[in-house]
Amino acid sequence: MCFRHVQLGNFLCKETEFMGKMKNVIWSSTIEAAEFEEGWKSVIKEFKLEDNRWLTDMYDMRES
């Protein structure tokens, strides 16, 4: 089991729509900072993950 499974749960790690949307936001080499912010928040809201501590921590570390 990958670390991500522990933090997000097995369902979300296998949820291709969620993972695809997150990858588009995180790994895009052409995305602007404002687009990243908007995209991240949109995916988090769509999948009702506002209270997920791990994702909140990852978002808070985005500038590191």
Phi, psi and omega in degrees: 000133180279159180303321181301324180298321180295319185280326184251343183091150184301320182300309183293328178292332179266348181287100187295328179294314178299308183297321179297316180293318178296318179298320179298325180281314187282317190260006179289129180274352183247002184283138176276160182304316181295323178294321177300310181303312181294316181296315179301308182299323179296314180294317180300316180292316181302320183261012176054052183246022181300332183262007180283111185299318182297314179295322176299316178297319179297319179296318180296333180269006188303332182269356180288000000 
